Amino acid sequence: MNKTIIYIPVLAFSFIVAPIYPQDSDRRQVTVNNVRDDNIFYHLIERGQTIYSIAVMYGVDENDLYRLNPDSREIIKVGDRLRIPQKATVSKGDADYLYHTIQAKETLYSLSVKYNVPAADIVEVNPGLSVNTFLIGKNIRVPSSTPAEASSGEKRTVVRNIEYKVERRETLYRIARKFNVPSDEILARNPELKNGVKAGMILNIPVKGEAVVAQQTAVAVASASNEREANALLTAPVKADKPDTVKLVLLLPFMLEEHIPTPATAHFVEYYEGLLLAVDSLRVKGVPVRLTVRDCGSGTAKVNEVLKEAALRDAHLIIGALENNQIAPVAAFAKNNGIKYVIPFTSNNDEALSNSYVFQVNTPHSYLHAKATQAAYDMFFDYNIIFVETEDRDDKAEFISMLKQELSQHKVAYKTLTYQAGSFYADIESGLRTDKRNVIIPTSATLSALNKIRTPLRTLVETRPEYVLNLFGYPEWQTYVRECLDDFFILNTYIYTKFYADNLSPGVARFYAKYKVWYSKNPANIYPKYALFGFDTGMFFLDAVYNYGVNFEANLSKVNYKSLQTGFKFYRVNNWGGFVNMNLFIVHYNRENYRTIRHELQ
């Protein structure tokens, strides 16, 4: 029987079990008329960040970052500072922002005075701002002050530099007329124009205008009481607002209207089935949930139709959507209506960089590889490290490059060996050492690559005990357990992964048994197991909303859920953005006792 058809009646309306009650973003880049002299602020690079993600975070073009930071074309290093042009991404309905890099001795109050903006407004546009994140070198958004806030000041004519990107077929005369600035002034600030005006050029335009110079405003009155009140906002408790019933909207691509069931459709059905088991488990614990399920289909038409439903505005939590063009309108809807939005599936999405309501469960590759790189270094820095180039597809080039960079920065030596079928045993043996442990790291995650090296390595371990050897590999290796499990144990293997389920653990065994009773089948043996993924996601987020309220992000560290497959360790990407899941497991196939051990990295 077609399992998808079974669920058609359920998806047509809200799913209720007693006592469980189981628009496109208009984004454009604009230049902010910055009152600061240098029109530049700074960004301190953190692990997992890329030039692309930093550009998206601040709403600037990657080429602008390369222009201000030429060395960043080759490499960026954690702890280095990038020069950022003072621009902002402006979403539909949002205000303009300046970005400010917090300096020594600055306080929230002093910044409110400096920019003539109420301290509460600064906190409002920086949901992650607290006494723990108001730190030297960190950046915050500062909303532009309104005329009313500065009405007690004196109007003066000021010149502000803005950056302008030349459009096709524009001339110097046309640009001068556009900004009402004499062409000789533009030439004086942009001498490269003597060689002609070219599309794509970035020009400095000196724009004159009236500005209010504050003398003594309601914001800037210097008093001890005002200062205490402003700075106290950084320690103010977050309102819990705990609901009696958690209202969840689930958006999954069942493709019911497309009538084209695919293997992926079955995965999302299993995700739904696992989440239903979470709802039932929470019901037993006394947590009432009202679950509304909608098919989001493919593309944006179905999603936009669903988002018009009045019932969705009443939700506490939205989980789902698959494609980035679907995720964007859902994220905008969630932000406009104050609803937390969980993106479960894709790791290739940027909404968390600028939307404080977004939780991205599937860790972006740059963050995942950065954390895996740190873990590999911590484990193997004093080993004899050998990379094996197998020249297979699915080359882990980004991870390997980051790991080699990490090792080089710490002056840790490593070797790189190119696999040759006829000589691999001799080649690898010549690179091993007896005075320290050895670790072998293939550069590809494919079964083909693993098959090339596992038998010679096992032979070495079993015949040459003087070599102490480990194998280090990838999340995909979990799907090769049937073929390779014994070798994993013999080679004392470690893998890094964001999903791992120990099928022998009591919790997973209970889940499988209940799943079989409910659905008369076993979950598909794939990576990750979508049924477990849906269960873990439901258990974590529904429990968080019920126990800590709609603003549960203030208590993430208190959400005590022991996951079956998917760990949750959310990190806010900046003071105004959302959260990405930074959890990473190291799985050890322990040769000593033939047990598989899952370590959750801190």
C-alpha positions, 0 to 999 in steps of 0.5 A, spaced: 500 500 500 502 507 498 503 509 505 503 517 502 496 516 500 494 514 507 496 520 510 492 525 505 486 525 510 491 527 516 494 533 512 488 536 510 486 539 517 489 540 524 491 534 527 488 533 534 489 528 539 486 529 546 488 532 550 494 533 545 492 538 540 496 534 536 510 572 502 517 573 499 523 577 503 524 584 499 531 585 501 536 590 498 542 593 499 543 600 501 548 605 503 547 607 510 549 615 511 554 613 516 556 619 521 563 616 523 569 619 519 572 613 517 565 609 514 568 603 516 567 598 522 571 591 524 569 584 524 573 579 529 573 572 525 570 566 529 570 559 527 566 557 521 565 563 518 567 565 511 567 571 507 561 569 504 557 568 511 560 575 513 558 579 507 551 576 508 551 578 515 552 585 514 549 586 507 555 587 503 558 585 497 564 580 497 568 584 493 567 590 498 570 585 503 576 583 498 577 590 496 578 592 504 581 586 506 586 584 500 589 578 504 582 575 505 582 572 498 587 567 500 585 565 507 582 568 513 584 566 520 580 566 526 581 572 531 583 576 525 579 583 524 576 584 517 574 591 515 567 592 513 564 598 509 558 601 513 552 598 509 546 594 512 541 589 509 534 592 509 528 588 509 521 590 508 519 594 514 525 594 517 529 600 519 536 603 517 542 601 521 549 603 523 554 597 525 558 599 531 564 595 534 564 595 541 570 599 544 573 599 551 570 603 556 563 603 552 557 602 555 550 601 553 548 608 556 554 611 552 552 608 546 545 611 546 548 618 548 553 617 542 548 615 537 542 619 540 538 613 540 534 610 546 538 604 549 531 600 549 531 601 541 538 598 541 536 592 545 530 591 541 534 590 534 539 586 538 535 580 541 542 577 543 545 583 547 546 582 554 551 583 559 555 576 557 555 579 549 556 586 550 564 585 549 569 589 546 570 587 539 563 585 538 558 588 533 551 591 534 546 594 530 544 601 532 538 604 529 538 610 525 535 616 530 528 619 528 527 626 527 523 627 533 529 624 538 533 629 535 528 635 535 532 639 540 538 640 536 541 645 531 540 644 524 547 644 520 549 642 513 554 637 513 557 632 508 557 625 508 561 620 504 557 615 501 559 609 496 556 608 489 556 603 484 556 605 477 551 602 473 551 601 466 551 606 461 552 612 466 556 618 465 560 622 470 555 628 468 549 623 470 552 621 476 553 628 478 546 630 477 543 624 480 547 626 487 546 634 486 554 634 486 559 638 482 563 633 477 569 636 479 568 634 487 567 627 484 573 627 480 577 630 486 575 624 490 575 619 485 582 620 481 581 613 477 575 617 473 580 620 469 581 614 465 573 614 464 567 611 467 566 604 467 560 600 470 561 596 477 566 602 479 565 604 486 565 611 487 566 616 493 560 621 493 560 627 497 553 628 499 551 635 502 545 635 507 542 637 513 543 634 520 541 635 527 546 636 531 544 634 538 545 639 544 541 636 550 536 631 548 531 626 552 536 621 550 542 624 552 541 627 558 547 625 563 544 623 569 546 617 574 539 615 574 538 614 566 545 611 566 543 606 571 536 604 567 540 604 561 545 599 563 540 595 567 537 593 560 543 588 559 541 584 565 533 584 565 530 578 565 526 575 559 519 574 560 517 567 560 510 567 557 509 560 558 503 557 554 498 552 556 498 548 550 504 548 545 501 550 538 506 547 532 505 548 525 509 543 521 510 544 514 513 538 510 514 537 502 509 531 501 508 533 494 501 531 494 498 535 489 504 534 485 502 526 485 510 524 484 512 520 490 519 520 490 524 516 495 525 523 499 517 523 500 518 517 504 523 520 508 519 526 510 513 521 512 518 518 516 520 525 519 512 526 520 511 519 524 517 520 528 515 527 530 508 524 532 511 519 537 514 525 540 508 529 541 505 522 544 511 522 549 510 529 551 502 527 552 504 522 557 509 527 561 503 532 561 505 537 555 499 538 551 501 540 543 496 542 538 499 540 531 497 543 525 500 539 519 501 542 512 504 540 505 508 545 503 509 542 496 515 544 491 516 551 490 513 557 493 506 557 491 503 552 496 507 555 502 505 562 500 498 560 500 499 556 507 502 562 510 495 566 509 491 562 514 489 566 520 491 560 524 498 560 523 499 567 526 497 563 532 503 558 532 508 558 537 513 554 533 514 553 526 518 547 523 519 545 516 520 547 509 525 544 505 527 549 499 531 556 500 525 559 496 520 556 501 524 558 507 525 565 506 517 567 506 516 562 512 522 566 516 519 573 514 512 570 516 515 568 523 519 574 524 513 579 523 509 575 527 514 573 533 514 566 532 520 561 533 522 558 526 526 551 526 529 549 519 531 542 520 533 539 513 538 544 509 545 546 512 545 551 506 541 557 508 543 564 510 536 566 514 540 565 521 545 570 520 540 576 520 533 573 523 533 572 530 527 567 530 530 562 526 533 556 529 538 552 524 538 544 526 542 542 520 549 545 521 552 549 516 558 545 513 563 551 514 561 551 522 561 543 522 568 543 518 571 548 523 568 544 529 571 537 526 577 540 525 578 543 532 576 536 534 581 532 530 587 537 532 585 536 539 585 528 539 591 527 534 596 533 535 601 529 538 600 523 533 604 521 526 598 524 522 598 521 514 593 523 509 591 519 504 589 521 497 585 516 494 583 521 488 575 518 489 569 523 488 566 526 494 573 529 496 573 532 503 577 538 500 574 543 505 575 539 511 582 537 509 584 544 507 582 546 514 585 541 518 592 542 514 591 549 516 590 548 523 596 543 523 600 548 520 598 554 524 600 550 530 607 547 527 604 540 527 607 536 522 603 531 517 605 527 511 600 526 505 601 520 501 597 518 494 594 512 494 597 507 489 594 500 489 600 496 487 605 499 493 600 502 498 602 497 503 609 498 503 608 506 502 604 506 508 608 502 512 614 506 510 610 512 513 608 509 520 612 510 526 613 506 532 615 511 537 608 515 537 601 513 535 599 513 528 592 516 525 590 515 517 586 520 514 583 519 507 581 525 503 575 522 501 568 519 504 566 514 499 566 506 500 570 505 494 576 510 498 575 506 504 575 499 501 582 501 498 585 502 504 582 498 510 584 491 508 592 493 508 591 497 514 588 491 518 593 487 515 598 492 518 595 492 525 594 484 525 601 483 523 605 488 526 603 490 533 609 495 534 605 500 530 599 503 534 594 505 529 587 509 528 583 511 522 579 517 522 573 519 518 567 521 516 559 521 517 558 517 511 561 511 514 555 510 518 552 507 512 558 502 511 557 499 517 554 492 514 561 492 510 566 495 514 564 494 522 569 489 524 575 493 520 572 499 524 573 496 530 580 493 528 583 500 526 580 503 532 576 508 528 574 515 530 568 519 525 565 526 526 558 526 525 552 531 527 547 525 527 549 518 530 544 513 533 546 507 537 542 502 535 544 498 542 542 503 546 535 502 551 532 509 548 533 507 541 531 500 542 524 503 545 523 508 540 524 502 534 519 498 538 514 503 539 515 505 531 514 498 529 507 498 533 504 504 531 506 504 523 507 496 522 514 497 519 521 499 521 525 506 519 529 506 513 536 504 514 539 511 511 543 517 514 540 520 518 534 516 520 528 521 519 524 518 524 529 519 529 530 526 526 523 528 527 522 525 534 529 528 537 526 535 534 519 535 536 522 533 543 527 538 544 523 544 541 516 542 544 519 541 551 523 548 551 516 552 549 512 548 554 517 549 560 521 556 558 516 559 554 516 562 547 522 566 549 525 559 550 532 561 547 534 565 554 534 558 557 537 553 552 542 551 556 537 548 561 533 544 556 535 537 558 533 532 553 538 526 551 537 525 544 537 519 540 540 521 534 540 529 533 544 533 538 542 540 540 547 545 542 545 552 539 549 558 538 547 565 536 551 567 530 551 575 532 547 579 537 541 581 532 541 574 528 538 567 530 541 560 532 545 555 528 546 548 531 553 547 533 553 540 536 558 535 534 559 527 536 565 524 535 564 516 535 569 511 537 569 504 534 573 502 540 578 496 539 579 494 546 572 492 548 568 492 541 564 498 543 561 504 539 562 510 544 558 517 542 562 523 545 558 529 545 563 535 544 563 541 548 
